[in-house]
Amino acid sequence: MARSALDEMSATGAFERTASTFRNIISRDPGSRFPVESGRYHLYISYACPWASRCLAYLKIKGLDQAIDFTSVKPIWERTKDIDEHMGWVFASSSTKEPGADPDPVNGAKSIRELYELASTNYSGKYTVPVLWDKKLKTVVNNESSEIIRMFNSEFNDIAGNAALDLYPSHLQSQINETNDWIYNGINNGVYRCGFAKKQKPYEEAVQELYEALDKCEEILSKQRYLCGDQVTEADIRLFVTLIRFDEVYAVHFKCNKKLLREYPNLFNYTKDIFQIPGMSSTVNMEHIKKHYYGSHPTINPFGIIPQGPNIDYSSPHDREKFSK
Ligand SMILES: N[C@@H](CCC(=O)N[C@@H](CS)C(=O)NCC(=O)O)C(=O)O
């Protein structure tokens, strides 16, 4: 099985993401294998990674900081072991070396790979973040961000600081699922399909799908504040993590330059709107984001040069409140 996203290639030269492996669920039911318990679980992330960042976003905006602690790895992939060539996420050796990156406070691991090896002796998948870790059973609960955010939304409400916020309300669930579907294919995973394609045709197909989906978002957001109406939902958080990386990274590194985010008035203002939800800005570490992408994919950017611009200020005023009056 592929050990890194850089190897996930079909015969046609298209990027094909493999599925996550650990799919357990934390539940409010006290009899479950992974019951809700304050302090029991740890979220391992990289600030660079959009999938991990959506979990961190939930942790912050649902007010789960007291219940679930988290650690970010260093932004640039390094050798994870001396005995082979694998490059991946590693922890900082001290908290002072790289702001935002810390040593592993739970297991003392040197790499994310080590966590997977602690959890399973025959794991053969990729060593991805996010990892939701159970300190009690010393294992990975789940490494699939789309499932982790659902748990954070609904299962921890007895101990969440912001239990009233429901990002997956029952009356919008089918609309959210349908929206997630085309946004995942066209945009969230779409930018990777553009960037990791090894042949012209799959690149062009991915670009076309990406811009059709972005145009569709622009159209929806010209009429309403959020993707599914007048309340923020899971679909918005999932879209945001890609949009916030778009002009700073994907436009250049993944060749998504047909149109920039800041050329879409509604999408651009919308990105600022989501960024300004209390707690969200702390989940965006642009230094880690830029260092990671430009520094960890030598086949795409062999010299690891990090472009200087464009340094967009997403905390500047936006016009989205016009829809909520
Ligand atoms: N399905 C996973 C995907 C996570 C993922 O692809 N993470 C990337 C970082 S953005 C990773 O850790 N890649 C490590 C590698 O490719 O070796 C999720 O959404 O949780």
The ligand as an ORCA input file, in Angstrom:
! r2SCAN-3c Opt
* xyz 0 1
  N      -8.739     10.940      4.967
  C      -7.835     11.627      5.775
  C      -6.756     12.326      4.960
  C      -5.709     12.921      5.819
  C      -4.452     13.283      5.010
  O      -4.350     12.994      3.811
  N      -3.465     13.915      5.684
  C      -2.212     14.260      5.027
  C      -1.768     15.667      5.337
  S      -2.716     16.910      4.564
  C      -1.107     13.375      5.556
  O      -0.968     13.233      6.756
  N      -0.298     12.808      4.668
  C       0.818     12.006      5.042
  C       1.349     11.237      3.849
  O       0.819     11.413      2.747
  O       2.280     10.452      4.037
  C      -8.651     12.605      6.607
  O      -9.423     13.391      6.041
  O      -8.532     12.548      7.820
*
